[in-house]
Amino acid sequence: MRFSTIAALLLAACATAPVPRTEPIPAEWLEVPHAAPRALALLPRAESAVHIVTSATGQKLVNGTKDLTPEFPAIDSFDVSLQRKEVVFSAKRPGGFDAGLVSIDGSDIHWILPDPADEVSVQWAPRGNKVSFIVRGRNGDLVRTVHVITSAQFLSEYSDGRVLSVAWQTDGEKYAVSWESADASQRVETMTWDARERVMTAPPAARLAGVATESSAGVLLLRPDAMHYGEKLPLVVWRTADRYRWSDARAKLWQESRIACAIIDRDPDDAFWADIRQHPWMDLTRIFVVNAAAPPGATSIRGAASAEPGKVRIEGNSMLVPVDVVESFAANTIAHQLKGSPPANGRNR
């Protein structure tokens, strides 16, 4: 059944649904414990007259009054090496954000390595002979380091993860990366500039136990790594802006319930539901959708500007709460509803 058809049936069902009602949200459902962050101490950037000039049509780099670049739709970041008298910058081009080099006196731009993935958060290593930037890959982020003089390049990969920041050590030979993923909170890894000798220097404060992850049709799927024969798991569809970011609320739900979780960065559409039906270990009679509408028979939990503080408004199959408590409320109410609810097949833990 197409999602548009499902939506039409949902509207028809709402016409005969019970009158909406409002109920108080238990105080303990308004927040969840937060994992401790793993921040990095960043080295100070060099001070110079280089800056970004913004107009109605885009942005460009300028040194004092001298234009260093043409205008681009956007400039993500830049950093100046006074030793080399060069600027490394990230600008939006037709294919996405690319990292480039330009002289602080003005010169032709040298694009380091045009890539289909966005290259952002550029910076010089101390001593001014290496640059680094984050590559937003399809299956998680990478950090690319480039030795400018020799053009030698190295990558460190963070599969199904999101890099938050990169910090060079003062000798320019090592750097640290703070990153997180859907199954573990922020942690820090340190390595040599050529991505060798990689060690965990600050482990994640929280991690999902016994989880298996897989990507399917642009969706990140989480499930227990040990499944019982014939077991079908309730499905939680978690709509979020970034499927590779950690969520304290999802972690709480995972700890308290045995579920399958589909993390998606768009509203679930026809293609999404068609792909979900290909996974026999999902119980499609028990579906919860967070931050998006849900088809008939499923429960939608999402924010509404009109929701009263501390209250949930129930309209048909939708539970509407204040925007700032959607995820904490979802984690708690889903866990509460699943308690004592036996799976369609198999058995619980």
Secondary structure, DSSP 8 states (H G I E B T S, - for coil): --HHHHHHHHHHHHHTS---EEEE--GGGS------------------SEEEEE-SS-EEEEETTEE-S--BS-EEEEEEETTTTEEEEEEEETTEEEEEEEETT----EES---SSEEEEEEE-TTSSEEEEEEEETTEEEEEEEETTTTEEEEEEEETEEEEEEEE-TTSSEEEEEEEETTEEEEEEEEETTS-S-EEEE--S-B-TTEEEEEETTEEEEEESS--TT--EEEEEEE-S-TTS--HHHHHHHHH---EEEEESS---HHHHHHHTT-TTEEEEEEEEESS---TTSEEEEE-TTS-TTEEEEETTEEEE-GGGHHHHHHHHHHHHHTT---SSS---
